[in-house]
């Protein structure tokens, strides 16, 4: 029996069955994006609070669009315009949101564990849109959907994760998810961003500072976003990172000929990745964006809509516009 989710706080605690269910439920929403009429009435009358205490563009827009296409209203809270800068505590801010009676909260915060802290205290579903260096579960799920679409399955791939792994919640969520499907994971990056303690995150995980070694035989390559301010440290100048870790067409040839290239965005072309790779046939960057919308629609439908696991899928029926 599939265990129903009350919140989505991370990937680490999900089972393979739950992950496959979310991906399966996302598929009809992929097809739905091709309809000329892209709005359902499924969540009509529901309100989703989009509470971002950390700057974001892509994830915030994706969740807001997902809610709108399901017919839900949204209320937005962004740190730049909130009372946080006036010293208001996180729990007081969220209790203010709760008083507005949303049916669910999508939350991004710079502190690891903040969504769980909120979920323990409020009675509405909380969806983690990224917390500190902890997890970014919807990114890992959309990456998994992209891999499964392009390569036919999730099980057993050689996966290389490249860049600043130490600070990356995207890397952690992907490691937790792909390890459940038997992936052999190689972490590669400058030594200060790829420390030994990362090896405890999953079985079949290894580290190497040598990009050529990491890419050999890779089926999936996840290039991480690099915070440019960290490249001004004396130990690693931008030109050194480019020389040692940029994914170029020549380096990509070391991987499997049909290796898939992923990037969570936004990309810094010419630093993390060469434009010829980012725009090449092995890149799935734009598919990731589309799949992110489908995954987030599926999660909002089941968490906030309260749909049973065996309920008829709304996107398989003829779309109806909200009034």
Secondary structure, DSSP 8 states (H G I E B T S, - for coil): -----S-B--STT--HHHHHHHHHHHHHHHHHTTSS-----TTTT-EEEEEESS--SHHHHHHHHHHHHTT-EEEEEEGGGSGGGGT--HHHHHHHHHHTT-SEEEEEESSTTHHHHHHTT-SSEEEEEEETTTB-HHHHHHHHHHHHHHHS--TT-EEEEES--TT-HHHHHHHHHHHTTT-EEEEES-GGGS-GGGGGGSSSEEEES-HHHHHTT-SEEEE----GGGGGSTT--HHHHHHHH-B-HHHHTTS-TT-EEEE-S---BTTTB-HHHHTSTTB-HHHHHHHHHHHHHHHHHHHTS---TTS--GGGS------
